[in-house]
Amino acid sequence: MPSNDDDLFRLEMADVTPIKPDGRADPGKPQRKDSIREQLRRAAAVDDRRDNNPLTVPEQVEPIGPLDIIGVKKNGVQEGVYRKLRLGKYEAQDSLDLHRVRLMDARNQVHQFLTRAHENSLRAVLISHGKGLHSERPGFLKSYVMHWLHESQLVLAYHTAPANRGGTGATFVLIRKNSQARQRNREFFMEAGKNNR
């Protein structure tokens, strides 16, 4: 009679032939799936390393009401230029429609849109963000778009569009001139100055 558990085990297994290794990987214990929060955290960490988008997505931004009229003129913008923007006198040279676009996708689209407008020397563009009147959080996307426009170095001024161009669901944006456009401007005024002598 075996004296302990080890001896008993050996006795029971005496006629068992060990399985030969066949080169397959041992899966071990099944791994626990990451929670959604862990997946998002990991994705954010990867995105942060590759993300060149300077627009931020804080948990909260200044809330803008769906029907609020917004106007911001940054330093260096002449009053006449801003008045023209405010009155919708500029023709939108390009437009971006963000209706039914998720927040992070909207952030990327706004950044790409502003960058492209700046690179192409566009003066005025239109962003249609909607009002969000009937959404769970009215004015949610509109509030973030205003935050991004304020944050962007490519934006000189912005104002709620006239009623016939989207009203409080859209914003006219005045784009900063790129270096080539500024150089052309300087040359134009230098030439005009010479001709006036």
Salt bridges, closest charged atoms under 4 A:
ASP7 OD1 - ARG10 NH1 3.29
ASP22 OD2 - ARG24 NE 2.68
ASP34 OD2 - ARG42 NH1 2.64
GLU38 OE1 - ARG32 NH1 3.83
ASP51 OD2 - ARG107 NH2 2.69
GLU79 OE1 - LYS73 NZ 3.69
GLU91 OE2 - ARG165 NH1 3.88
ASP97 OD1 - HIS99 ND1 2.50
GLU151 OE2 - HIS147 NE2 3.41
